[in-house]
Amino acid sequence: MSKETLRVLTGITTSGTPHLGNYVGAIRPTVIASRTAGMEGYYFLADYHALIKTGGDPARVQRSTLEIAATWIAAGLDPERVTFYRQSDIPEIPELTWFLTCVCGKGLLNRAHAYKAAVDKNRAAGLTEDEDAGVSAGLFMYPVLMAADILMFNAHRVPVGRDQIQHIEMARDIAASFNHLYGEHFTLPEAQIEETVATLPGLDGRKMSKSYDNTIPLFTPREQLKKLIAGIKTDSRAPGEPKDTEGSALFQIYEAFATPEETAQLRRAYAEGIAWGQAKELLFERIDREIAPMRETYQALIDHPERLEEMLKAGAAKARRIATPFTAKLRHAVGLRDLRTQATGKKDKAAKSALPSFKQYREADGQFYFKFVDAQGQLLLQSAGYASPKDAGAAIKALQADDAALAQLPVPTDAEALRAALRLLREAAEA
């Protein structure tokens, strides 16, 4: 990988209420990762994806979008540091989905795990005449939409569970097909597997999942949390009898929240025969200690959804500063062009105007300056003065070659948008 900023992207489907398993498996690790120096983070609410899973329940999609957005912010995600947006606020994503659909082989989608599972289920039910019964085109095309999510921002890495690796591999295949036909436009993403991220068991010992109705909602009230934890399935061993940590849902959930020292203490207590009621009390107190400080922020956002809407709209504007000019470039690549360019033989002015640009000028003080603006004319960088146009031109040339030159210039107001615009300009020059 080059020395450019590492771009990491992750999304959560807005199809249900966040639970403890979502928190330890996805939300907490992504918030921690978002604070990593030298990382460009893209965090989104996958509400298009939710339409595949919610069975025509619009209220559920809206409520889940609210709850997941509030959860991410309450857990510490900083919208100023990352690009935090709602998938459906980026119209370029469905457009890119179609571009990718046109280069994606049906055979590739036939091998998708979710689609194969649906077909296998129909076969097992004896529906051999219509193996696709109940399979929507949305389910079938899900991997292409996911590829568009990733490729729109040319993410280098996508944190996923092992069951999602195939989707990243498919995104790579689709990107490679597009690049082969139209030139090198897409970075081939890599799956980032977090081996240490826990998969929590639910109340019945199976994986915590809405499908099994065995979840513990993340921000359930304190007394309800205590009641749910009391209902976690345990064996019949009495107080004083040694207990096994292996296979104990209660122990596994505790371990996901506790420090290594706290986990070691509970392990010893198991060996010494701790009563299940006491162990559940320890689990309740440990979870509540971590979750309680977030509850107030979460509830304030739930009570004032306009605050979240404002954050998401700002995040969408930030994301579209990258998506809009990049999509213009892709449109040109596939042949969706201004017809006047063919008639006159001139360069495509429309495509050119969709790119960021440098403006060099002289001020009344006799110094030479330049500014860098995006496709919409928004200022991204204003230089200091230079003694000659040659010096200003050399600074521009250095910026066009390498982000390292930024260290010699005034700090921009939006460094992330600046780097993205410079990257787009370089890619256009290479096309």
C-alpha positions in Angstrom: 0.0 0.0 0.0 1.2 3.5 -0.7 2.0 6.1 1.9 -1.4 7.9 1.4 -3.9 8.1 4.2 -5.5 4.7 5.1 -9.2 4.8 4.2 -11.4 2.6 6.3 -15.2 2.2 5.8 -17.9 0.4 7.8 -21.7 0.5 7.9 -24.5 -0.9 10.0 -27.8 -2.0 8.5 -30.7 -0.1 10.0 -33.0 -3.0 10.5 -33.3 -3.3 14.3 -32.5 -2.0 17.8 -28.8 -2.1 18.7 -28.0 -4.8 21.3 -25.0 -5.8 23.4 -23.7 -8.0 20.6 -23.8 -5.2 18.1 -21.9 -3.0 20.6 -19.0 -5.2 21.4 -18.8 -6.7 17.9 -19.1 -3.6 15.7 -19.9 -0.3 17.4 -17.2 -0.2 20.2 -14.3 -1.4 17.9 -15.2 1.0 15.1 -15.3 3.9 17.5 -11.9 3.0 18.9 -10.5 2.6 15.4 -11.9 6.0 14.4 -9.4 7.7 16.8 -6.4 6.2 15.0 -4.0 8.7 13.7 -3.5 8.7 9.9 -6.8 7.0 9.2 -9.7 8.4 7.1 -12.9 6.9 8.4 -16.2 6.5 6.6 -19.1 5.4 8.9 -22.6 5.0 7.4 -26.1 3.9 8.2 -27.0 1.3 5.6 -30.6 2.1 5.1 -30.8 1.0 1.5 -29.6 -2.5 2.7 -32.3 -2.4 5.4 -35.0 -2.4 2.8 -34.0 -6.0 1.9 -34.5 -7.2 5.4 -37.4 -5.3 6.9 -40.3 -6.8 4.9 -42.0 -3.5 4.0 -41.9 -1.9 7.5 -40.9 1.7 6.9 -41.4 2.7 10.5 -38.9 0.1 11.6 -36.3 1.4 9.1 -36.7 5.0 10.4 -36.6 4.0 14.1 -33.6 1.8 13.6 -31.8 4.6 11.7 -32.4 7.0 14.7 -31.3 4.4 17.3 -28.2 3.3 15.5 -27.1 6.9 14.8 -27.7 7.8 18.4 -25.8 4.8 19.6 -22.7 5.5 17.5 -22.6 9.1 18.7 -23.3 8.1 22.4 -20.5 5.5 22.1 -18.0 8.3 21.2 -17.9 8.6 17.4 -16.9 12.1 16.5 -18.6 13.3 13.3 -16.0 16.1 13.0 -13.2 13.5 12.8 -14.8 11.1 10.4 -17.3 11.1 7.6 -20.6 10.0 9.2 -23.5 9.8 6.8 -26.7 8.0 5.8 -26.4 5.8 2.7 -29.6 7.1 1.2 -28.3 10.7 1.4 -25.7 9.9 -1.3 -27.5 9.6 -4.6 -24.2 8.8 -6.3 -24.2 5.3 -4.6 -27.2 3.9 -6.5 -25.8 5.4 -9.7 -22.5 3.6 -9.1 -24.4 0.4 -8.2 -25.8 0.4 -11.8 -22.4 1.0 -13.3 -21.0 -1.9 -11.4 -24.1 -4.1 -12.2 -23.2 -3.7 -15.9 -19.8 -5.3 -15.4 -20.7 -7.9 -12.8 -21.3 -11.4 -14.0 -24.5 -13.1 -12.9 -22.5 -16.2 -12.1 -20.6 -14.3 -9.4 -23.9 -13.3 -7.7 -25.2 -16.9 -8.0 -22.4 -17.8 -5.6 -23.3 -15.3 -2.9 -23.8 -17.0 0.4 -27.2 -15.3 1.2 -28.6 -16.1 -2.2 -27.4 -19.7 -2.0 -28.8 -20.1 1.5 -32.3 -19.0 0.2 -32.1 -21.4 -2.7 -31.0 -24.3 -0.4 -33.9 -23.5 1.9 -36.4 -23.7 -1.0 -34.9 -27.0 -2.2 -35.2 -28.4 1.3 -38.8 -27.4 1.4 -39.4 -29.2 -1.9 -39.8 -26.1 -4.0 -37.8 -27.5 -6.9 -40.0 -25.9 -9.6 -39.1 -22.4 -8.4 -35.9 -22.4 -6.4 -36.0 -18.6 -6.4 -39.3 -18.4 -4.6 -39.3 -15.5 -2.2 -35.9 -14.3 -3.4 -36.1 -10.6 -4.3 -33.8 -8.9 -6.8 -32.7 -6.8 -3.9 -31.3 -9.8 -2.1 -29.7 -11.1 -5.2 -28.1 -7.7 -6.0 -27.0 -7.0 -2.3 -23.3 -7.7 -3.0 -23.3 -5.1 -5.8 -24.8 -2.4 -3.6 -22.2 -3.3 -0.9 -19.4 -3.0 -3.5 -20.7 0.5 -4.5 -20.6 1.5 -0.8 -17.0 0.6 -0.6 -15.7 1.6 -4.0 -17.4 5.1 -4.0 -14.8 6.2 -1.5 -12.0 3.8 -2.6 -11.7 2.3 0.9 -8.5 0.4 1.5 -10.0 -1.7 4.3 -13.4 -2.8 5.4 -13.8 -4.3 9.0 -16.1 -7.3 8.7 -16.9 -10.6 10.3 -15.7 -13.8 8.7 -19.2 -14.3 7.3 -18.8 -11.1 5.3 -15.4 -11.8 3.7 -17.0 -13.1 0.5 -18.6 -9.7 -0.1 -15.3 -7.9 0.1 -13.8 -10.5 -2.4 -16.8 -9.8 -4.7 -16.2 -6.1 -4.5 -12.6 -6.7 -5.5 -13.7 -8.8 -8.5 -16.3 -6.2 -9.6 -13.8 -3.3 -9.2 -11.2 -5.3 -11.2 -13.7 -5.9 -14.0 -14.5 -2.1 -14.2 -10.9 -1.1 -14.1 -10.1 -3.6 -16.9 -12.8 -2.0 -19.2 -12.5 1.6 -18.3 -9.1 2.2 -16.7 -7.8 2.3 -13.1 -10.5 4.1 -11.2 -11.0 1.8 -8.1 -8.8 0.7 -5.3 -9.2 -3.0 -4.6 -10.4 -3.2 -1.0 -9.2 -5.6 1.7 -11.2 -7.3 4.4 -10.0 -6.4 7.9 -10.8 -9.2 10.3 -10.7 -8.4 14.0 -9.8 -11.7 15.6 -10.2 -10.3 19.1 -13.7 -8.9 18.6 -16.2 -10.9 20.5 -19.3 -12.6 19.2 -21.7 -12.6 22.2 -24.0 -15.4 23.1 -27.6 -14.4 23.7 -30.0 -15.2 26.6 -30.4 -18.8 25.4 -26.7 -19.5 24.8 -27.0 -19.2 21.0 -25.4 -16.3 19.1 -27.1 -13.0 20.2 -29.3 -12.2 17.2 -32.7 -10.5 16.5 -33.5 -13.7 14.5 -33.4 -15.8 17.7 -35.2 -13.2 19.9 -32.5 -13.6 22.5 -30.9 -10.1 22.5 -30.2 -7.7 25.3 -30.9 -4.1 24.0 -27.9 -1.9 24.5 -29.7 1.0 26.1 -32.5 -0.8 27.9 -33.3 0.8 31.3 -31.2 -0.3 34.2 -33.9 -2.3 35.9 -34.8 -4.0 32.6 -31.1 -4.8 32.0 -30.9 -6.4 35.4 -34.0 -8.5 34.7 -32.8 -9.7 31.3 -29.4 -10.7 32.7 -31.1 -12.6 35.4 -32.8 -14.6 32.6 -29.5 -15.8 31.0 -29.5 -19.6 30.7 -27.2 -21.4 33.2 -26.8 -25.0 34.3 -28.2 -26.5 37.5 -25.0 -26.5 39.6 -25.6 -25.2 43.1 -23.7 -22.6 45.0 -20.4 -24.1 46.2 -20.1 -26.4 43.2 -17.2 -25.6 40.7 -18.5 -24.2 37.4 -17.1 -24.3 33.9 -16.3 -21.1 32.1 -16.2 -23.1 28.8 -19.6 -22.7 27.1 -20.9 -20.4 29.8 -22.9 -17.6 28.1 -22.7 -15.5 31.3 -18.9 -15.8 31.4 -18.4 -15.0 27.7 -20.5 -11.8 28.0 -18.6 -10.7 31.1 -15.3 -11.3 29.4 -16.3 -9.0 26.5 -16.8 -6.1 28.9 -14.2 -6.8 31.6 -10.5 -6.1 31.9 -8.2 -9.2 31.9 -7.8 -8.9 35.6 -11.5 -8.8 36.2 -12.0 -11.8 33.9 -9.3 -13.7 35.8 -11.1 -13.0 39.1 -14.4 -14.3 37.8 -12.7 -17.4 36.4 -11.4 -18.1 39.9 -14.8 -17.5 41.4 -16.2 -20.1 38.9 -13.7 -22.6 40.1 -14.6 -21.8 43.7 -18.3 -22.4 43.1 -19.8 -18.9 42.9 -23.6 -18.9 42.9 -25.2 -18.1 39.6 -27.2 -15.3 41.1 -24.0 -13.6 42.4 -22.3 -14.1 39.0 -25.3 -12.5 37.2 -25.1 -9.6 39.7 -21.4 -9.1 38.8 -22.2 -9.2 35.1 -25.0 -6.7 35.5 -22.8 -4.2 37.5 -19.9 -4.6 35.0 -22.1 -3.9 31.9 -24.0 -1.1 33.6 -20.7 0.6 34.5 -19.7 0.9 30.9 -23.1 1.6 29.4 -24.6 4.0 32.0 -22.4 7.0 31.0 -23.7 6.7 27.4 -27.4 6.5 28.3 -27.9 10.2 28.9 -26.4 11.2 25.6 -28.3 8.5 23.8 -31.6 9.5 25.3 -31.0 13.2 24.6 -30.4 12.3 20.9 -33.5 10.1 20.7 -35.6 12.9 22.2 -34.1 15.5 19.8 -33.8 13.7 16.4 -33.2 17.0 14.7 -29.7 17.0 16.1 -28.9 13.7 14.5 -30.5 14.8 11.2 -28.3 17.9 11.2 -25.2 15.7 11.8 -26.1 13.3 9.0 -26.9 16.1 6.5 -23.5 17.6 7.3 -21.9 14.2 6.9 -23.6 13.7 3.6 -22.4 17.1 2.3 -18.8 16.1 3.3 -19.2 12.7 1.6 -20.6 14.2 -1.6 -17.6 16.5 -1.9 -15.8 13.3 -2.9 -18.7 11.3 -4.4 -20.0 14.0 -6.8 -16.8 14.7 -8.7 -15.7 11.1 -8.6 -19.1 10.0 -10.2 -18.7 12.7 -12.9 -15.3 11.1 -13.7 -16.9 7.6 -13.8 -19.7 8.9 -16.0 -17.2 10.2 -18.5 -15.2 7.0 -18.3 -18.2 4.8 -19.3 -19.3 7.2 -22.1 -22.0 9.3 -20.5 -20.5 12.5 -21.9 -21.3 15.9 -23.2 -22.2 15.3 -26.9 -20.5 18.6 -27.9 -17.1 17.1 -27.3 -17.7 14.6 -30.1 -19.1 17.2 -32.4 -16.3 19.7 -32.0 -13.4 17.5 -31.1 -12.7 19.8 -28.0 -12.0 18.5 -24.6 -15.0 17.7 -22.5 -15.5 21.0 -20.7 -18.3 19.6 -18.5 -16.1 16.8 -17.2 -13.2 19.2 -16.7 -15.4 21.6 -14.7 -16.4 18.7 -12.4 -12.8 18.5 -11.2 -11.1 20.5 -8.5 -8.7 23.2 -9.7 -5.9 25.6 -8.7 -6.3 29.3 -9.3 -3.1 31.4 -9.3 -3.2 35.2 -9.0 -1.3 38.3 -7.9 -2.5 40.6 -5.1 -2.0 44.3 -4.6 0.9 43.6 -2.2 2.9 42.3 -5.2 3.0 38.8 -3.9 1.8 35.7 -5.8 -0.9 33.5 -4.4 -2.9 30.4 -5.3 -6.1 28.8 -4.0 -7.5 25.3 -4.5 -11.2 24.9 -5.0 -13.5 21.9 -5.4 -15.8 21.3 -8.4 -18.5 23.5 -6.8 -16.0 26.4 -6.2 -15.7 25.8 -2.5 -12.3 26.9 -1.1 -10.2 24.0 0.1 -6.8 25.7 0.5 -5.5 29.3 0.5 -1.7 29.7 0.1 0.5 32.3 1.7 2.3 34.8 -0.6 5.2 33.9 -2.9 7.8 36.3 -4.3 7.4 35.0 -7.9 4.8 33.2 -10.0 7.5 30.5 -10.5 7.6 29.8 -6.8 3.8 29.6 -6.5 3.8 27.3 -9.5 6.4 25.1 -8.0 4.2 24.8 -4.8 1.2 23.8 -6.9 3.3 21.2 -8.8 4.5 19.7 -5.5 0.9 19.4 -4.2 -0.2 17.8 -7.4 2.5 15.2 -6.9 2.4 14.4 -3.2 0.4 15.2 -0.1 3.7 15.7 1.8 3.8 19.2 0.4 0.9 20.1 2.6 3.2 20.3 5.6 4.7 23.5 4.1 1.4 25.3 3.8 -1.2 26.8 6.1 -3.5 24.2 7.8 -6.7 23.9 5.6 -10.1 24.1 7.1 -11.1 20.6 5.9 -7.9 18.6 5.4 -9.9 15.5 4.6 -11.8 17.1 1.7 -8.5 18.7 0.5 -6.7 15.3 0.3 -9.6 13.7 -1.4 -9.8 16.5 -4.0 -6.0 16.3 -4.7 -6.3 12.6 -5.1 -9.1 13.0 -7.6 -7.1 15.6 -9.6 -4.1 13.2 -9.7 -6.3 10.3 -10.9 -7.8 12.5 -13.6 -4.4 13.4 -14.8 -3.4 9.7 -15.0 -6.6 8.7 -16.9 
